């Protein structure tokens, strides 16, 4: 749901020159933040840091 709201907000902002400027500034700041985090050797995004490991494959279905 949060992702959908972000997309809708971005679409709305991109429709205006001022909104496009705000989106561009946010994109540049986020890019800089990710680059600095990568150089420091830590995850750049809080979503990747808290993502659990993949579950092992399930066994074949019972008969």
Gaussian input, Z-matrix of N, CA and C with variables (Angstrom, degrees):
# hf/3-21g

backbone

0 1
 N
 C     1     B1
 C     2     B2     1     A1
 N     3     B3     2     A2     1     D1
 C     4     B4     3     A3     2     D2
 C     5     B5     4     A4     3     D3
 N     6     B6     5     A5     4     D4
 C     7     B7     6     A6     5     D5
 C     8     B8     7     A7     6     D6
 N     9     B9     8     A8     7     D7
 C    10    B10     9     A9     8     D8
 C    11    B11    10    A10     9     D9
 N    12    B12    11    A11    10    D10
 C    13    B13    12    A12    11    D11
 C    14    B14    13    A13    12    D12
 N    15    B15    14    A14    13    D13
 C    16    B16    15    A15    14    D14
 C    17    B17    16    A16    15    D15
 N    18    B18    17    A17    16    D16
 C    19    B19    18    A18    17    D17
 C    20    B20    19    A19    18    D18
 N    21    B21    20    A20    19    D19
 C    22    B22    21    A21    20    D20
 C    23    B23    22    A22    21    D21
 N    24    B24    23    A23    22    D22
 C    25    B25    24    A24    23    D23
 C    26    B26    25    A25    24    D24
 N    27    B27    26    A26    25    D25
 C    28    B28    27    A27    26    D26
 C    29    B29    28    A28    27    D27
 N    30    B30    29    A29    28    D28
 C    31    B31    30    A30    29    D29
 C    32    B32    31    A31    30    D30
 N    33    B33    32    A32    31    D31
 C    34    B34    33    A33    32    D32
 C    35    B35    34    A34    33    D33
 N    36    B36    35    A35    34    D34
 C    37    B37    36    A36    35    D35
 C    38    B38    37    A37    36    D36
 N    39    B39    38    A38    37    D37
 C    40    B40    39    A39    38    D38
 C    41    B41    40    A40    39    D39
 N    42    B42    41    A41    40    D40
 C    43    B43    42    A42    41    D41
 C    44    B44    43    A43    42    D42
 N    45    B45    44    A44    43    D43
 C    46    B46    45    A45    44    D44
 C    47    B47    46    A46    45    D45
 N    48    B48    47    A47    46    D46
 C    49    B49    48    A48    47    D47
 C    50    B50    49    A49    48    D48
 N    51    B51    50    A50    49    D49
 C    52    B52    51    A51    50    D50
 C    53    B53    52    A52    51    D51
 N    54    B54    53    A53    52    D52
 C    55    B55    54    A54    53    D53
 C    56    B56    55    A55    54    D54
 N    57    B57    56    A56    55    D55
 C    58    B58    57    A57    56    D56
 C    59    B59    58    A58    57    D57
 N    60    B60    59    A59    58    D58
 C    61    B61    60    A60    59    D59
 C    62    B62    61    A61    60    D60
 N    63    B63    62    A62    61    D61
 C    64    B64    63    A63    62    D62
 C    65    B65    64    A64    63    D63
 N    66    B66    65    A65    64    D64
 C    67    B67    66    A66    65    D65
 C    68    B68    67    A67    66    D66
 N    69    B69    68    A68    67    D67
 C    70    B70    69    A69    68    D68
 C    71    B71    70    A70    69    D69
 N    72    B72    71    A71    70    D70
 C    73    B73    72    A72    71    D71
 C    74    B74    73    A73    72    D72
 N    75    B75    74    A74    73    D73
 C    76    B76    75    A75    74    D74
 C    77    B77    76    A76    75    D75
 N    78    B78    77    A77    76    D76
 C    79    B79    78    A78    77    D77
 C    80    B80    79    A79    78    D78
 N    81    B81    80    A80    79    D79
 C    82    B82    81    A81    80    D80
 C    83    B83    82    A82    81    D81
 N    84    B84    83    A83    82    D82
 C    85    B85    84    A84    83    D83
 C    86    B86    85    A85    84    D84
 N    87    B87    86    A86    85    D85
 C    88    B88    87    A87    86    D86
 C    89    B89    88    A88    87    D87
 N    90    B90    89    A89    88    D88
 C    91    B91    90    A90    89    D89
 C    92    B92    91    A91    90    D90
 N    93    B93    92    A92    91    D91
 C    94    B94    93    A93    92    D92
 C    95    B95    94    A94    93    D93
 N    96    B96    95    A95    94    D94
 C    97    B97    96    A96    95    D95
 C    98    B98    97    A97    96    D96
 N    99    B99    98    A98    97    D97
 C   100   B100    99    A99    98    D98
 C   101   B101   100   A100    99    D99
 N   102   B102   101   A101   100   D100
 C   103   B103   102   A102   101   D101
 C   104   B104   103   A103   102   D102
 N   105   B105   104   A104   103   D103
 C   106   B106   105   A105   104   D104
 C   107   B107   106   A106   105   D105
 N   108   B108   107   A107   106   D106
 C   109   B109   108   A108   107   D107
 C   110   B110   109   A109   108   D108
 N   111   B111   110   A110   109   D109
 C   112   B112   111   A111   110   D110
 C   113   B113   112   A112   111   D111
 N   114   B114   113   A113   112   D112
 C   115   B115   114   A114   113   D113
 C   116   B116   115   A115   114   D114
 N   117   B117   116   A116   115   D115
 C   118   B118   117   A117   116   D116
 C   119   B119   118   A118   117   D117
 N   120   B120   119   A119   118   D118
 C   121   B121   120   A120   119   D119
 C   122   B122   121   A121   120   D120
 N   123   B123   122   A122   121   D121
 C   124   B124   123   A123   122   D122
 C   125   B125   124   A124   123   D123
 N   126   B126   125   A125   124   D124
 C   127   B127   126   A126   125   D125
 C   128   B128   127   A127   126   D126
 N   129   B129   128   A128   127   D127
 C   130   B130   129   A129   128   D128
 C   131   B131   130   A130   129   D129
 N   132   B132   131   A131   130   D130
 C   133   B133   132   A132   131   D131
 C   134   B134   133   A133   132   D132
 N   135   B135   134   A134   133   D133
 C   136   B136   135   A135   134   D134
 C   137   B137   136   A136   135   D135
 N   138   B138   137   A137   136   D136
 C   139   B139   138   A138   137   D137
 C   140   B140   139   A139   138   D138
 N   141   B141   140   A140   139   D139
 C   142   B142   141   A141   140   D140
 C   143   B143   142   A142   141   D141
 N   144   B144   143   A143   142   D142
 C   145   B145   144   A144   143   D143
 C   146   B146   145   A145   144   D144
 N   147   B147   146   A146   145   D145
 C   148   B148   147   A147   146   D146
 C   149   B149   148   A148   147   D147
 N   150   B150   149   A149   148   D148
 C   151   B151   150   A150   149   D149
 C   152   B152   151   A151   150   D150
 N   153   B153   152   A152   151   D151
 C   154   B154   153   A153   152   D152
 C   155   B155   154   A154   153   D153
 N   156   B156   155   A155   154   D154
 C   157   B157   156   A156   155   D155
 C   158   B158   157   A157   156   D156
 N   159   B159   158   A158   157   D157
 C   160   B160   159   A159   158   D158
 C   161   B161   160   A160   159   D159
 N   162   B162   161   A161   160   D160
 C   163   B163   162   A162   161   D161
 C   164   B164   163   A163   162   D162
 N   165   B165   164   A164   163   D163
 C   166   B166   165   A165   164   D164
 C   167   B167   166   A166   165   D165
 N   168   B168   167   A167   166   D166
 C   169   B169   168   A168   167   D167
 C   170   B170   169   A169   168   D168
 N   171   B171   170   A170   169   D169
 C   172   B172   171   A171   170   D170
 C   173   B173   172   A172   171   D171
 N   174   B174   173   A173   172   D172
 C   175   B175   174   A174   173   D173
 C   176   B176   175   A175   174   D174
 N   177   B177   176   A176   175   D175
 C   178   B178   177   A177   176   D176
 C   179   B179   178   A178   177   D177
 N   180   B180   179   A179   178   D178
 C   181   B181   180   A180   179   D179
 C   182   B182   181   A181   180   D180
 N   183   B183   182   A182   181   D181
 C   184   B184   183   A183   182   D182
 C   185   B185   184   A184   183   D183
 N   186   B186   185   A185   184   D184
 C   187   B187   186   A186   185   D185
 C   188   B188   187   A187   186   D186

   B1=1.4464
   B2=1.5363
   B3=1.3265
   B4=1.4604
   B5=1.5307
   B6=1.3229
   B7=1.4596
   B8=1.5277
   B9=1.3205
   B10=1.4605
   B11=1.5234
   B12=1.3109
   B13=1.4595
   B14=1.5279
   B15=1.3239
   B16=1.4630
   B17=1.5282
   B18=1.3185
   B19=1.4632
   B20=1.5234
   B21=1.3099
   B22=1.4706
   B23=1.5285
   B24=1.3183
   B25=1.4658
   B26=1.5216
   B27=1.3118
   B28=1.4642
   B29=1.5299
   B30=1.3260
   B31=1.4709
   B32=1.5192
   B33=1.3179
   B34=1.4649
   B35=1.5251
   B36=1.3376
   B37=1.4629
   B38=1.5288
   B39=1.3207
   B40=1.4609
   B41=1.5234
   B42=1.3072
   B43=1.4609
   B44=1.5288
   B45=1.3251
   B46=1.4606
   B47=1.5272
   B48=1.3227
   B49=1.4677
   B50=1.5353
   B51=1.3061
   B52=1.4662
   B53=1.5321
   B54=1.3139
   B55=1.4552
   B56=1.5196
   B57=1.3368
   B58=1.4619
   B59=1.5252
   B60=1.3139
   B61=1.4677
   B62=1.5249
   B63=1.3154
   B64=1.4695
   B65=1.5289
   B66=1.3274
   B67=1.4672
   B68=1.5285
   B69=1.3235
   B70=1.4607
   B71=1.5206
   B72=1.3181
   B73=1.4669
   B74=1.5243
   B75=1.3250
   B76=1.4656
   B77=1.5177
   B78=1.3224
   B79=1.4615
   B80=1.5283
   B81=1.3436
   B82=1.4662
   B83=1.5230
   B84=1.3182
   B85=1.4717
   B86=1.5229
   B87=1.3224
   B88=1.4598
   B89=1.5172
   B90=1.3091
   B91=1.4665
   B92=1.5301
   B93=1.3241
   B94=1.4677
   B95=1.5266
   B96=1.3291
   B97=1.4653
   B98=1.5254
   B99=1.3365
   B100=1.4641
   B101=1.5233
   B102=1.3196
   B103=1.4662
   B104=1.5286
   B105=1.3193
   B106=1.4666
   B107=1.5205
   B108=1.3238
   B109=1.4611
   B110=1.5247
   B111=1.3211
   B112=1.4519
   B113=1.5302
   B114=1.3115
   B115=1.4614
   B116=1.5239
   B117=1.3267
   B118=1.4590
   B119=1.5252
   B120=1.3174
   B121=1.4489
   B122=1.5102
   B123=1.3048
   B124=1.4720
   B125=1.5265
   B126=1.3287
   B127=1.4681
   B128=1.5169
   B129=1.3064
   B130=1.4599
   B131=1.5117
   B132=1.3076
   B133=1.4506
   B134=1.5224
   B135=1.2954
   B136=1.4592
   B137=1.5235
   B138=1.3371
   B139=1.4671
   B140=1.5204
   B141=1.3267
   B142=1.4627
   B143=1.5201
   B144=1.3211
   B145=1.4602
   B146=1.5230
   B147=1.3117
   B148=1.4538
   B149=1.5325
   B150=1.3080
   B151=1.4557
   B152=1.5328
   B153=1.3114
   B154=1.4662
   B155=1.5173
   B156=1.3149
   B157=1.4608
   B158=1.5196
   B159=1.3076
   B160=1.4561
   B161=1.5213
   B162=1.3053
   B163=1.4582
   B164=1.5211
   B165=1.3279
   B166=1.4673
   B167=1.5335
   B168=1.3002
   B169=1.4675
   B170=1.5280
   B171=1.3142
   B172=1.4802
   B173=1.5103
   B174=1.2995
   B175=1.4607
   B176=1.5169
   B177=1.3189
   B178=1.4596
   B179=1.5224
   B180=1.2923
   B181=1.4632
   B182=1.5274
   B183=1.3089
   B184=1.4670
   B185=1.5229
   B186=1.3232
   B187=1.4714
   B188=1.4740
   A1=110.28
   A2=114.99
   A3=119.27
   A4=110.75
   A5=115.64
   A6=120.47
   A7=110.55
   A8=116.54
   A9=120.83
   A10=110.57
   A11=116.95
   A12=120.07
   A13=111.53
   A14=116.51
   A15=119.89
   A16=110.94
   A17=116.31
   A18=120.53
   A19=110.25
   A20=116.47
   A21=119.80
   A22=111.53
   A23=116.36
   A24=120.46
   A25=110.89
   A26=117.13
   A27=120.93
   A28=110.74
   A29=116.35
   A30=119.13
   A31=111.20
   A32=115.76
   A33=120.16
   A34=111.20
   A35=115.84
   A36=119.61
   A37=111.77
   A38=117.20
   A39=120.80
   A40=112.27
   A41=117.72
   A42=121.33
   A43=112.49
   A44=117.10
   A45=120.17
   A46=109.39
   A47=117.85
   A48=120.26
   A49=112.92
   A50=116.91
   A51=120.18
   A52=110.17
   A53=115.94
   A54=119.90
   A55=112.25
   A56=116.48
   A57=120.16
   A58=110.44
   A59=116.66
   A60=120.81
   A61=110.45
   A62=117.06
   A63=121.14
   A64=110.25
   A65=117.44
   A66=120.87
   A67=111.16
   A68=116.74
   A69=120.78
   A70=112.45
   A71=116.79
   A72=120.60
   A73=110.47
   A74=116.28
   A75=120.06
   A76=112.00
   A77=116.85
   A78=120.82
   A79=110.89
   A80=116.60
   A81=120.08
   A82=111.80
   A83=116.81
   A84=119.78
   A85=111.43
   A86=117.20
   A87=120.60
   A88=111.77
   A89=116.33
   A90=120.70
   A91=110.44
   A92=115.48
   A93=119.94
   A94=110.67
   A95=116.50
   A96=120.62
   A97=111.59
   A98=115.99
   A99=119.69
   A100=111.87
   A101=116.82
   A102=120.32
   A103=110.75
   A104=116.82
   A105=119.87
   A106=111.87
   A107=117.28
   A108=120.84
   A109=110.44
   A110=116.81
   A111=120.09
   A112=110.37
   A113=117.56
   A114=120.99
   A115=111.21
   A116=117.09
   A117=121.20
   A118=111.42
   A119=117.51
   A120=121.57
   A121=114.41
   A122=117.70
   A123=120.61
   A124=108.43
   A125=116.15
   A126=118.49
   A127=110.82
   A128=116.14
   A129=121.12
   A130=112.28
   A131=117.18
   A132=120.45
   A133=109.71
   A134=117.51
   A135=120.49
   A136=111.89
   A137=117.68
   A138=120.21
   A139=111.28
   A140=117.67
   A141=119.29
   A142=111.23
   A143=117.60
   A144=120.36
   A145=111.56
   A146=117.47
   A147=119.99
   A148=112.92
   A149=117.33
   A150=120.63
   A151=109.58
   A152=117.67
   A153=119.47
   A154=111.67
   A155=115.74
   A156=120.45
   A157=109.61
   A158=115.78
   A159=119.41
   A160=110.11
   A161=115.04
   A162=120.11
   A163=109.42
   A164=117.02
   A165=118.52
   A166=110.13
   A167=115.52
   A168=120.31
   A169=110.03
   A170=115.18
   A171=119.18
   A172=109.92
   A173=114.14
   A174=119.38
   A175=109.39
   A176=115.39
   A177=120.00
   A178=109.80
   A179=115.94
   A180=121.40
   A181=110.36
   A182=114.28
   A183=119.12
   A184=110.23
   A185=115.21
   A186=119.22
   A187=112.24
   D1=-42.49
   D2=-179.56
   D3=-63.03
   D4=-38.28
   D5=-179.93
   D6=-65.54
   D7=-40.12
   D8=178.62
   D9=-63.23
   D10=-43.26
   D11=178.90
   D12=-63.06
   D13=-37.08
   D14=177.26
   D15=-63.83
   D16=-41.70
   D17=179.56
   D18=-64.70
   D19=-45.14
   D20=-179.89
   D21=-63.36
   D22=-40.64
   D23=177.90
   D24=-65.22
   D25=-42.69
   D26=179.44
   D27=-62.88
   D28=-41.92
   D29=178.23
   D30=-62.20
   D31=-41.23
   D32=-179.32
   D33=-66.49
   D34=-43.25
   D35=179.76
   D36=-67.34
   D37=-37.60
   D38=-177.75
   D39=-65.88
   D40=-16.54
   D41=-178.35
   D42=-76.34
   D43=-14.77
   D44=-178.85
   D45=-118.48
   D46=151.24
   D47=179.15
   D48=-61.86
   D49=-40.68
   D50=179.60
   D51=-67.47
   D52=-41.15
   D53=178.02
   D54=-63.82
   D55=-40.13
   D56=177.42
   D57=-63.30
   D58=-37.05
   D59=176.89
   D60=-64.29
   D61=-43.14
   D62=178.92
   D63=-63.55
   D64=-43.17
   D65=177.95
   D66=-62.57
   D67=-40.55
   D68=178.75
   D69=-63.90
   D70=-42.27
   D71=178.10
   D72=-64.67
   D73=-42.92
   D74=177.82
   D75=-62.76
   D76=-39.17
   D77=178.11
   D78=-63.98
   D79=-44.40
   D80=179.33
   D81=-63.69
   D82=-42.82
   D83=179.41
   D84=-64.98
   D85=-41.22
   D86=178.68
   D87=-65.72
   D88=-38.69
   D89=178.77
   D90=-64.13
   D91=-42.74
   D92=179.01
   D93=-64.39
   D94=-40.86
   D95=179.59
   D96=-63.28
   D97=-43.46
   D98=179.02
   D99=-64.81
   D100=-39.16
   D101=-179.74
   D102=-65.51
   D103=-43.42
   D104=179.39
   D105=-65.61
   D106=-38.79
   D107=178.82
   D108=-66.24
   D109=-37.52
   D110=179.72
   D111=-66.93
   D112=-39.04
   D113=178.47
   D114=-67.12
   D115=-30.61
   D116=179.41
   D117=-81.31
   D118=-9.13
   D119=177.08
   D120=81.26
   D121=25.68
   D122=176.83
   D123=-123.87
   D124=159.53
   D125=179.81
   D126=-63.13
   D127=138.06
   D128=-177.55
   D129=-80.73
   D130=-22.20
   D131=-172.01
   D132=-121.32
   D133=132.19
   D134=-179.47
   D135=-63.05
   D136=-24.61
   D137=179.89
   D138=-69.63
   D139=-36.25
   D140=-178.96
   D141=-76.42
   D142=-28.04
   D143=-178.29
   D144=-71.77
   D145=-33.34
   D146=-175.64
   D147=-99.86
   D148=2.39
   D149=-178.05
   D150=-71.51
   D151=125.24
   D152=-179.12
   D153=-69.28
   D154=157.72
   D155=177.87
   D156=-64.71
   D157=156.26
   D158=-179.65
   D159=-66.03
   D160=145.67
   D161=177.89
   D162=-74.65
   D163=147.66
   D164=175.79
   D165=-66.67
   D166=155.55
   D167=-179.06
   D168=-63.07
   D169=142.23
   D170=178.88
   D171=-75.62
   D172=153.40
   D173=176.01
   D174=-71.50
   D175=166.24
   D176=178.65
   D177=-59.94
   D178=150.29
   D179=-177.24
   D180=-61.00
   D181=147.06
   D182=177.85
   D183=-69.32
   D184=150.08
   D185=-179.27
   D186=-94.77

